[in-house]
Amino acid sequence: MAGTNTLETTDANFESDVLKSDVPVLVDFWAVWCGPCRALSPIIDEVADANAGKAKVYKVNTDENPNTPSQYGVRGIPTVIVFKNGQVVDQSVGVASKAQLQEMIDKAAAA
């Protein structure tokens, strides 16, 4: 379900993949059964392709990895959280536009 530059992470790898990243990381919390998540997926892939080399984009399947979404208070999906230096810098719940997601990454990169 991921594009070329869209990566997948798990509860086990979240710290090394996301929290210890040296670039901003956008994380899409999603589930297979979630219609809005499927609608957001191609937008996530576009953002990942557009930011290759300057930010990372990961997807977390909330059904297979319940601990990480719980740790970050994810109540509804899709939820997108942007991390920088291991800290949450921005968050969006629901389907977001490519421009909104890009703005979140740009804001994190500038911070």
Steps between C-alpha positions, in 0.01 A plus 500: 500500500806727511661693215870504412598753765228412752643273767329281757594483866381298797477533877836320519678730252326833570773640724786426258300588185321814620622634833871471417469633144729789408232650272130584561271197485133496400316196639164387364302290750254293298309169476402277209125529575505882516353666188642848570841335556483348152404841359801659672747232391580634149543851647745361757692332215515829305631685806759227559620524138511882512708498819739215422837584653377781726232324709386144562144373473388193694170317531393319818224241474310562824344152505838327482682756718269625778767622745640793302164663414395455864822665619429808284129525583375400155123467543379522140656404172643610275722703730820655367769608746823679408804437718830687516786399730271245665233758587148550364496831310168479316193280471196461275195275534294400198578525130741786434598656169847466351552873566406460869738209545778682316450803723535277808831362370627846400414638843687214670802544272516872582458451876 
